[in-house]
Each structure stands twice: as structure tokens, then as C-alpha cells.
């Protein structure tokens, strides 16, 4: 199965807020999404972590 579950990490406070699916075959680079962080209380950049 090419899809895998990835964890999104806030760039400012480093908290793990979201999980999502990513297809390894179609998306080669790591995910970078702008999401809401409850700890920071604002929209921040969330990057994929291992």
C-alpha cells in the first residue's frame, strides 16, 4: 500500500497536532501545511515529521 499515515509538527512550538495520509508514490517531498495550532493559538506552518 503506497499511502502512509504522517504526523504534522508545528514549526514554532514543536507540538504534534495533526495526523494525515500521504501517498509516497505521487508526493515525493514532505508535506508543509498551514494549520491551526491550539498551543500557539494561531495559524502556523506544520511540517511532516517521522
C-alpha positions as a Markdown table, in Angstrom:
| # | Residue | x | y | z |
|---|---|---|---|---|
| 1 | Unk | 0.0 | 0.0 | 0.0 |
| 2 | Unk | 1.7 | 3.3 | -1.1 |
| 3 | Unk | -0.3 | 5.6 | 1.3 |
| 4 | Unk | 1.1 | 6.1 | 4.8 |
| 5 | Unk | 0.0 | 8.0 | 7.9 |
| 6 | Unk | 2.2 | 11.0 | 8.7 |
| 7 | Unk | 2.3 | 13.3 | 11.8 |
| 8 | Unk | 2.3 | 17.1 | 11.4 |
| 9 | Unk | 4.5 | 19.1 | 13.7 |
| 10 | Unk | 4.1 | 22.8 | 14.5 |
| 11 | Unk | 7.2 | 24.8 | 13.5 |
| 12 | Unk | 7.0 | 27.2 | 16.3 |
| 13 | Unk | 6.2 | 25.2 | 19.4 |
| 14 | Unk | 7.1 | 21.7 | 18.0 |
| 15 | Unk | 3.8 | 20.1 | 19.2 |
| 16 | Unk | 2.3 | 17.2 | 17.3 |
| 17 | Unk | -1.2 | 18.4 | 16.4 |
| 18 | Unk | -2.4 | 16.6 | 13.3 |
| 19 | Unk | -2.2 | 13.2 | 11.5 |
| 20 | Unk | -2.9 | 12.8 | 7.8 |
| 21 | Unk | -2.4 | 10.4 | 4.9 |
| 22 | Unk | 0.3 | 10.9 | 2.2 |
| 23 | Unk | 0.8 | 8.9 | -0.9 |
| 24 | Unk | 4.5 | 8.1 | -1.2 |
| 25 | Unk | 4.4 | 7.4 | -4.9 |
| 26 | Unk | 2.7 | 10.7 | -6.0 |
| 27 | Unk | 4.1 | 13.1 | -3.3 |
| 28 | Unk | 7.9 | 12.6 | -3.1 |
| 29 | Unk | 8.7 | 15.6 | -0.8 |
| 30 | Unk | 7.4 | 16.1 | 2.8 |
| 31 | Unk | 4.1 | 17.9 | 3.5 |
| 32 | Unk | 4.1 | 21.6 | 4.5 |
| 33 | Unk | 0.6 | 22.8 | 5.5 |
| 34 | Unk | -0.6 | 25.9 | 7.2 |
| 35 | Unk | -2.9 | 24.7 | 10.1 |
| 36 | Unk | -4.2 | 26.0 | 13.4 |
| 37 | Unk | -2.1 | 25.2 | 16.5 |
| 38 | Unk | -4.0 | 25.1 | 19.8 |
| 39 | Unk | -0.9 | 25.7 | 21.8 |
| 40 | Unk | 0.2 | 28.8 | 19.9 |
| 41 | Unk | -3.4 | 29.8 | 19.3 |
| 42 | Unk | -2.8 | 30.9 | 15.7 |
| 43 | Unk | -2.3 | 29.5 | 12.2 |
| 44 | Unk | 1.3 | 28.3 | 11.8 |
| 45 | Unk | 3.2 | 26.2 | 9.3 |
| 46 | Unk | 3.1 | 22.4 | 10.1 |
| 47 | Unk | 5.7 | 20.1 | 8.6 |
| 48 | Unk | 5.7 | 16.3 | 8.3 |
| 49 | Unk | 7.7 | 14.5 | 10.9 |
| 50 | Unk | 8.8 | 10.9 | 11.3 |
